[in-house]
Amino acid sequence: MVRGRRSRRGSGIRTATPASAAAATAFGCLLLLLAACGPSTDAGATRHTPAQVAKAPAHLPVPHGKGSKTQDDFNGDGHRDLVLNDLVKDQSHSDDAGIGIVYGTGTAHGLAPGARQLLSPAKQAAPTKGQLPAVFDAEASCDLDKDGFTDLVVSTDPPYDGQGQPPVPLQILFGSPAGLTGRAVKLTIPAQARFGNDWPDQPVCGDFDGNGANDLVVHASNGELSYLRGPFSRKGTPRAAGKPLVSPGNVPTEPAVDVNRDGYDDLLVRTAADGTAPSAVVLGGPAGPTRTGTTLPTGIDVAFGRFGKGKALDAAIGSMGGTSLRYDLPGTARGSVSTPGSVLDAGDFDGDGLSELVSSGTELRVLRGRTTGLSAKGMVTVKPPARGTTRVLSVGDFTGDGRADLVVRTYRGETRDTVALYPGAAKGLVAQKPTVTFSSAEFLAR
């Protein structure tokens, strides 16, 4: 599964490597703590308020890994980790709390709320002219320096007087056996790769030139993109960067995916970051993402997956009127499916090699992939973990069983939320009750 969105989401099913003995012991202790995070009789999830932060699971050490190829594996232990932006706020503070990382277990629970890490600009951001940024938001993740540990690209707000080209607001936090530790470094975009006076943002990771190292594509200005070739140095400098690439849109949208299965990652580019907008697939190659492939119908969101029996990936385009389908890119449109949501994700929840489509909005539903393509027949409705506005955080294999899992978050105001993981299932697509629930308020616990 791969999908196109402004938020950081995606999938990745890889072979896990054994965790250290200390990690195994820590996670054994964790199982005794999960009862405090498990589902309750209240809409399938424990309710949390800022006053309940003290009851959060005790902090566990971050398991130390040796490096892996698993996506979003910041500590390299072979288990997928979860990134959380927009943590709920303590009622006594209005500032952004930072970025939360919950480390994976590779067990049936998938995540260990106790093994959590708070990344804040005060402790992790690189200063500019002696000034630390106030904004610190996760944007993209991949192994940029090719050391086996996933790195995190964050956006900041460096000081700027409004004259000429603004500074690069992106910084890199490098993964390590202990996870995301140490100060970030500023991403270097060479002068020849920049164009115009827009903020260079919207980073997307992908191996666009097929050399086995992750590259970055960043918005430049006026339909041009900065293309930075990896691997990157620990100082944030790309291996190479040429002139900006002409693009069919201004907004590169992660995650990248090899749509036509030719060995090069391809890039989804939208004409606008939010709302209804046209989009196109830009094909990768030895020179990077330089060739416009398929132009997609106007929509709010795009998800890629193997929804049918074809070799190439398919596209689903979400809109207020339902979901338009385009099979075997760059094929023709194949009709539409009436769904209640316009925000899309995709993943192989039942492990049959075909992708399911997750449609969210007022409701959260999963449409089964079949050899004949997507169908609303057999659609599964997922009950939110609590009352409130529910959004999909991530689709990927957190439990290590080869099937995608669904992680959602329900907001109940700025100080209350519930995060829940629903494992994928051979029958029924996803479990009806989450195996783990917790609140991002737990990152405020000391």
N, C-alpha and C positions, 0 to 999 in steps of 0.2 A: 504494500500500500504506500502511496505517496499522495500528498494532497497539496493544494496551493492556497495559502492564506497569509494574512499579515501577521498572525500570531505564530509563536513557535510551537509547531506540532509536527508530528511525522511518525514513522514507524521504523523498525529495524529488528530483524530476527537473526541472531548470530549464535554461534556456538560459544557457550560460556566456559570460562576457565575457573578452576577451583579457587575458592577464597582461602585466605590464610586461616590457620587454626584459631587465632584470636578472633577473627571475624565470625567463625562458626560458633564459638562460645558466646559471643555477643548476641548473635541472632537467636541462639537457643534461649538466652535470657529474654530476648524480645518477645518470644511467643507467649511468655507469661504475662507480658504487659499488654498484648493486643486486645485482651478482653476489654480494656478501658477505651479502645479505639474501635471496637467492632460494632456491627449494626445493633440497633435497639428496636423496640417495637414502635418507635415514633418515625413513621415513614421510612423505615429501613436504615436509619442512621442516628448516631448520637448527636444531640444538639449541643452547640458550644457557644459560650458568651465570653467576653473578656474576663469576667470574674472566674471562669473555669480554667484559665490558663495554668494555674498552679497544679491542676490535675493532669496536665499533659504527661505523656510517657517520659521517663527519665532519659536524659541524654545518653546515647550509646556511642562508642568510638566509631569513626568512619572506617569500614573495613579496608585494609590495604591490598591493592591488586598489583599485578605485574605487567599490565597492559593488555588490551584486547581490541577487537574490531567491532564491538557492540556499539550501537548508536547511543548517544547520551550516557556514556559510561565514563564519568569524570575521574573515578578512582581506579579504573582499569581492572576491576575484579570480574568482568564478564557479565555483570548484571546491569540492566538499564536503570537509570536514575531519572527523577522527575524535577523539572524546573517550574517554579511558581513566581510569576510576577504579581504585582498589585496585592501584596499581603494586606490582611485586614489591619486596621489601625487601632492602637490603644486610644481610648477615649481622651486621655490627657495629652496626646500628641497628634498633630496634624501632618507631620512630615512623612514622606515615603519611608516605610520601614526597610526597604531593600528587596533583595531577591532571595527566595527560599530554595534550597536543594534538599530533596528527600532521597536518600540512597536506597538502592534496590537490594532485595534479598535473594532473588532467583528461586524463591520458594512459592508455595501456593498463595501466600499473602501478597507477594509481589513487591511491596514497599515496607520500609521500616520507619514509621514516623519518629521513633526515638533517634535514629541515625540521621539527624537533620543538621543543616548548616545555614546560617544567615549571612548573606553577603551584603555588606553595606558600603556606601561610598567612603565613609570615615575610615574603614579598615582595609578596603580592597581597591578603591579607585586611585588612579594616578592623578596627581594635582597638575593644574595648568597655571603657570605664573604664581605658584604658591597657593592657589585656590582649589579646594576640593569641589567636585560637582555636587549638586543637590539631587540631580536625576541619575538613576542607576537602574536601567531596564535591560533584561535579557532580550536579545534579538535573534541570534542564530547560534548553532552549536555544531562542531565537527572537529576532527583531529587536524589542526592546521600545521603543526610542526612534525607530524608523522612519527610520534613517539609511542603511540598506542593508548594515549589518554585523551579523551574528548576535551576540547577547549570551548570556552563560552565567549561570544562576542556581545558586548554590552554597549548601550548608547548612553551618553552623558550630555551635559550642557556646559561646555567650556566657555569662558568669558569671551565676548566678541563685541566689537564696537560698531558693527554694521557696515564697515568699509571693506570693499573687495571680497575676495573669497573667504568664507568662514573657515575656521579650523575644523579638522576632522573630529567629529564627536564620538567616534567609535573606539573602544578599548578592548583588549583581549585578556581574559583570565585563563591561564594555562592549567590544564589538569595535571594530576600527579598521583602517586600511590596513596596519598592522603586526601585526594579530591582537589577541589578548587581552593588553593591556598596562596598566600602571598599577594603582592600588589599587582594590579593589572598594568599592562603596557599599552601605549597609544598605538593604534593602527596607523601605519605609514602608507599614504597614497602618494606615489611620486607625482611631481608636477605635470609630467607629460600625460598622465592618466586622468587628470582632472579636466573638467570643462564647465564653464559658467560659474555663477555665484550662488547656486543652491547648496544647502547643507548636504554633504555626502553621507547618505544614510541608506536604509532598506537593504542591509547586507544579506546575501544568499550564498551558502556554501554548496560546493559541488565540484566534482572532477570533470570539468568541461572540456579539457584537452586530452583526457584519457591517459595521463602519465602516471596514474596511481597516487597522486597527491591532491589534496583538496585545495581548490581555488576559492576566491571570493569575488562576487559581482556586487557593485555598489552603485546606487543612483548617482548620476552626475547632474546634468541639466538638459532640458529641451530635447528629450528623446535620445539621450546618449548615456552610456553606462561605463563606469570604470571597471576594467577587468584586471584583477590581481592574481597572478599565477603562484600556486604553492609549489613546494612547502614554504612556510613562513619561518623566519628566524624568531628566536625568543625575545627579540627587540621589536617584533611586530612588523617586520619588513618582508614584503613578498619576494619570491625568487626573481620575478620579472613582471613588468607592466609596460604596455605600449599605449598607443593613442586610444581614447575612448571609443567604444563600439556604438554604431548607430543602431537604435532599437525601435521596435514598433510601439513602445510605451515607455512611460517614465518610472514605473514601479516594478522592479524585480521582486518576485514573490516566492518565498521558500515553501516547501523544500524542493530542491532540484531532483530530477529523476530522468533515467534513460528511457524516454518514451518509445523510441523505435528500436531499442535493444541492439544498438550498433557499437556499444562500448564507451560512448560519451554521454555524460549527463546533459540533459536539456533544461532549458530555463523557461519558466512561465513569467510573462511580463504583462502587467495590467496598465491601462491608461490612467487609472485613478486608484488611490490606496483604499478608499472606502466607498460604499454604495454600489450602485449598478454601473458597470463599466465593461467595455470590450477587453478581450485579452488575446494573447497569441503565444504559441510555443516557439521559442528560438532554439534551434538545433545546435548542439555542441559538435566540435570537431577538432582537428589538430591546432587550429587557430583560436579555439574557444567558441563561445556561443555567438556565432556571426550570421547564421542563416535562418531567416524566418520560415517556419514550417507551417503549421496549421493555425488559421485564425479561428478563434472560438466564438460562439454566440455571446451576446451581451448578458451579463449576469452579476450576481452578488458574490458568488464564491465558485471555486473550481476544485474538484477532487479527481485524482488519477488513480486507476487501479485496474486489475485484470478482472473486469466484470463479466466477460464472456470467454469464449474459447480461443480467441485470436492470439497471435504471438505478441503483437504490439499492445501497449497499454491503451486503455479507454479513458474517456473523459466524461465527467458529470458536471453540469453547470447549473448551479442553484439560482433561482429567482423567486420573486413573490408568487408567481403563478405555478410553481412546481419545479421539477428538475428536468432539464434537457439532457439527452444522452447522445454521445458521439462515440461509436465503437471503432476499434482498430485504427487509431490515429495513424496517418492523416485521412481517415475515412469520412464518409458523409454522416450527417445527423440521422439518428435512428429513433426519432420520436421523443416522448417524454413520459415521466412517471409523476403522478399527482402525490405530493408529499406535503406535510404541514410545515416544514422548515426550509429555510433557504441557505443555511450554513452547513457545509458538508465536510465529512471526513470519510476515510475508507481504510479497511483492514481485513485480513483473512481471519475471522473469529473462529471458524470451525475447522481450520486446518486442511481444507480440501484443495488448496491451490488457487481458488478463485476469491476475489475481493468482495466484501460486503460494503454497502454504502450506509453511512450514518448521517441522518438528516436531523438537524436540531433547530430549534426556534421556540415556538410555544410548546412543542412536544419533542421528545427524544425517541427516534425510531431507527431500527436497523433493517435494511432491505437486503435480502439474500442474493448473492451472486450465483448465477446458473450458467451452464454451457451455452444457453440461448440468450444470455444477457440478464440484466437486472429486471426484477419484477416485484411489484408490491405484494404479490401473493406470498404468504408466509412471513410477512413483515412482523418484526418483534418490537414491542414497545418497552422502553426501559423506564422504570419508575425512579424518579429523582430521589436522592438520598435524604432530602429534607424539603420543606416548603421554601420557595423562593425562585430566583431566576437561575436556571441551570445551563451551563455551557460546557462543551467538551474541552478538556485540557490537553489530552494526548491519546493517541491510539498506537499501541506497540506491545511487544512481548515483554511484560514486566515479570511474569511468573516463570519464564524459561521453559515452557512446554511446547513451543513452536507455534502457538496460536496468539493472535493479537488480543490485547485486553483494552478495556475502555476506562479512561480516567476522566471523571467529570467533577465540576465544582458548582455548588449552589450558593448564590449570594443572598444574604438576608440583611443587607445594609453594610455600611463601611466597617462595622466592628464585628460582624458575624458572618461565617461561611462554613460550609462542609465540603470536604474533598473526599471522593469515594472511588475505589477501584473495583470494576466489575470484570472478572476473568472471562476470557473467551471459552466457548464450550462446543464440543462436537455436536451436541444436540441442544437446540434452542438458541444457538449463536452466542449469547452472553448470559452469564448467571443472573438470576432475578434479584439476588441480594449481593451487596458488595462484601468483599472479604476484609477490607480495611476502610475505615473512615477516620478522618481527623480534621482539625481546623487549622488554617494557616495562622491563627492566633497563637498556636503553640510555638511559633518562631520567636515570639516576644518573651517566652518564659526564660528565665535565667537559671 
